[in-house]
Amino acid sequence: MSFKFEVMIQSLKVASQYIGTTLFMAITAIAIGVILGLGIALIRLYRIKGLSQFFQVVVTLLKGIPMVLIILALYLVASKQFDVWSESMNWSLRFRDFNMVWIAISALSLLATINSSEIFRGAFAAIKKGQFDAAKSMGMTNLQTIRRVLLPQAIPISLPMFSNLLISLVKASSLASMVSVVDVFAAAKITAQQNYRFLEAYVAVAVIYWGISLVIEKGAQLLEERMTRKLRRAIV
């Protein structure tokens, strides 16, 4: 079977119209994941009794569950329970009116939260313990230590890992088609089903994902260099 570039270009045009949907899911998920992951990492760093052990178990369990199972589980739970919850809250919204993109975002957010918490924990471990003691001796509260000591050093360290996480979320968003969300992958697959030229469609999708990943990687490198220079000036 010959490879038809004109079919690939057509699939590329159709799929590229849904880049916004793919980026919306990935960026929203990483924003939620960074906030929740930071909270979990801080809880485990300061060893808050009860919560620290709880999140340690949760993180360990969720790291071993494939993303496809999380998406399907969330979809099944929502399809059976959402209407019940909606009626109990006197909402007019029903599951049939629910935008499935939020099911995908919820699943991606779980992945982002687990990975973000581990990224922050690794970054915090790279900061010397003496800096915590120095902040305490200066009378800083835990919140001030986090804001003035931890985060300014942890963010530049963890930025490359967060860029990799965002790339992973972009690629994982292709699973959103399982809950009827039309994204880059789903759009290309729909066009392929019309002419049975699946290879061309998949190559077009690969080109789009490669382009998005390249932009994220280069953007993260520039941001890392800028933050590192700013941190060095602050130290000097």
C-alpha positions in Angstrom: 0.0 0.0 0.0 1.5 3.3 -1.1 1.7 6.3 1.3 -0.3 9.3 0.1 1.0 12.6 1.3 -2.1 14.5 0.2 -4.1 12.3 2.5 -1.7 13.0 5.4 -1.9 16.7 4.7 -5.7 16.6 4.8 -5.6 14.7 8.1 -3.1 17.2 9.4 -5.4 20.1 8.5 -8.4 18.4 10.2 -6.5 17.3 13.3 -4.8 20.7 13.8 -8.2 22.3 14.4 -8.4 20.4 17.7 -4.9 21.4 19.0 -6.7 23.9 21.3 -8.7 21.1 22.9 -5.7 19.0 23.5 -3.7 21.9 25.0 -6.7 22.9 27.1 -6.9 19.5 28.7 -3.1 19.2 29.3 -2.6 22.7 30.6 -5.7 22.7 32.9 -4.6 19.3 34.2 -1.0 20.4 35.0 -2.3 23.6 36.6 -4.5 21.6 39.0 -1.8 19.0 39.5 0.9 21.5 40.4 -1.3 23.1 43.1 -2.4 19.8 44.6 1.0 18.2 44.1 2.7 21.0 45.9 0.3 20.7 48.8 0.9 16.9 49.1 4.7 17.4 48.8 4.7 20.0 51.6 2.5 17.7 53.8 5.0 14.9 53.4 8.0 17.3 53.8 6.8 18.6 57.1 5.5 15.1 58.1 2.0 16.2 59.2 0.7 13.3 61.3 -1.9 11.2 59.6 -2.0 13.1 56.4 1.6 12.4 55.5 1.1 8.6 55.8 -2.2 8.8 54.0 -0.8 10.6 50.9 2.2 8.3 50.8 -0.1 5.3 50.4 -2.4 7.2 47.9 0.6 8.2 45.7 2.0 4.7 45.8 -1.3 3.2 44.8 -2.2 5.7 42.0 1.3 5.5 40.4 0.6 1.8 39.6 -2.8 2.4 37.9 -2.8 2.9 34.1 -4.4 6.1 32.8 -6.9 4.3 30.7 -8.3 2.6 33.8 -8.6 5.9 35.6 -10.5 7.5 32.7 -12.9 4.6 32.4 -13.5 4.4 36.1 -14.3 8.1 36.4 -16.6 7.8 33.4 -18.5 4.8 34.9 -18.8 6.4 38.3 -20.0 9.7 36.8 -22.5 8.0 34.5 -24.1 6.2 37.4 -23.8 8.7 40.2 -23.8 12.2 38.7 -27.6 12.4 38.3 -28.1 11.2 41.8 -25.7 13.9 43.2 -27.3 16.5 40.9 -30.8 15.7 42.2 -29.6 15.8 45.8 -28.2 19.3 45.2 -31.3 20.4 43.3 -29.2 21.0 40.2 -30.8 21.0 36.8 -27.7 19.6 35.1 -27.7 16.0 34.1 -25.0 13.6 33.0 -26.3 13.7 29.4 -25.6 17.4 29.4 -22.2 17.1 31.0 -19.1 18.0 28.9 -17.0 14.8 28.7 -13.8 16.9 28.4 -14.0 17.4 32.2 -13.9 13.6 32.8 -10.6 13.5 30.8 -9.3 16.6 32.6 -10.1 14.9 36.0 -8.2 11.8 35.0 -5.2 13.8 33.7 -5.2 15.9 36.8 -4.8 12.8 39.0 -1.7 11.9 36.9 -0.4 15.4 37.1 -1.0 15.6 40.9 0.9 12.4 41.6 3.8 13.2 39.4 4.0 16.9 40.6 4.1 15.8 44.2 7.1 13.5 43.5 8.8 16.2 41.4 8.5 18.7 44.3 9.7 16.2 46.8 12.8 15.6 44.8 13.4 19.3 44.4 12.9 19.9 48.1 15.4 17.1 48.9 18.0 18.9 46.8 17.9 22.0 49.1 20.4 21.8 51.9 18.9 21.3 55.4 21.0 24.1 56.7 18.9 26.6 54.8 15.8 25.5 56.8 17.7 25.9 60.1 18.9 29.4 59.0 15.3 30.4 58.1 14.1 29.2 61.5 16.9 31.0 63.3 15.8 34.2 61.6 12.3 33.8 62.9 10.6 32.8 59.7 7.4 31.0 59.8 6.8 27.8 57.8 4.9 29.8 55.2 7.6 32.4 54.9 10.2 29.6 54.6 8.2 28.0 51.8 7.7 31.3 50.0 11.2 32.7 50.4 13.5 29.6 50.6 11.8 26.5 49.2 9.9 27.6 46.1 12.5 30.1 44.6 15.0 27.2 44.5 12.7 24.3 43.9 11.0 25.7 40.8 14.1 26.2 38.6 15.3 22.7 39.7 12.0 21.1 38.8 11.1 23.0 35.6 12.7 20.4 33.2 10.7 17.7 34.9 7.5 19.7 34.7 8.0 20.3 31.0 8.3 16.5 30.5 5.2 16.1 32.6 3.3 18.5 30.4 4.5 16.6 27.3 3.3 13.4 28.9 -0.1 14.9 29.6 -0.4 16.1 26.0 0.2 12.6 24.7 -2.0 11.0 27.4 -4.9 13.3 26.4 -5.3 11.1 23.3 -7.1 8.7 25.6 -9.9 11.2 26.0 -11.3 9.8 22.8 -12.5 6.9 24.9 -15.1 9.1 26.5 -16.2 10.7 23.3 -13.9 13.8 23.4 -12.8 14.9 20.0 -9.1 16.0 20.2 -6.2 15.8 17.8 -6.0 12.0 17.9 -9.8 11.5 17.7 -10.2 13.9 14.8 -7.5 12.2 12.7 -9.0 8.8 13.5 -12.4 10.0 12.3 -10.9 11.2 9.0 -9.1 7.9 8.6 -12.3 5.9 9.0 -13.8 7.8 6.1 -11.1 6.8 3.6 -9.4 3.9 5.5 -6.0 5.6 5.2 -5.0 5.1 8.9 -1.2 5.2 8.4 -1.4 8.7 6.9 -3.7 9.9 9.7 -1.4 8.5 12.4 1.7 10.1 10.8 -0.2 13.4 10.8 -1.0 13.0 14.5 2.6 12.1 15.3 3.8 15.3 13.5 1.4 17.4 15.6 2.4 15.9 18.9 6.1 16.2 17.9 5.6 19.9 17.2 3.8 20.6 20.4 6.5 18.7 22.4 9.2 20.7 20.7 7.6 24.0 21.5 7.1 23.0 25.2 10.7 21.8 25.5 12.2 24.9 24.0 9.9 27.2 26.0 10.8 25.4 29.2 14.6 25.8 28.4 14.2 29.5 27.9 12.2 29.9 31.1 14.7 27.8 33.1 17.6 29.9 31.9 15.8 33.1 32.8 14.8 31.9 36.2 18.3 30.6 36.9 19.9 34.0 36.0 17.4 35.8 38.2 18.2 33.4 41.1 21.9 33.9 40.7 21.5 37.7 40.8 19.4 37.5 43.9 22.1 35.4 45.6 24.9 37.8 44.6 
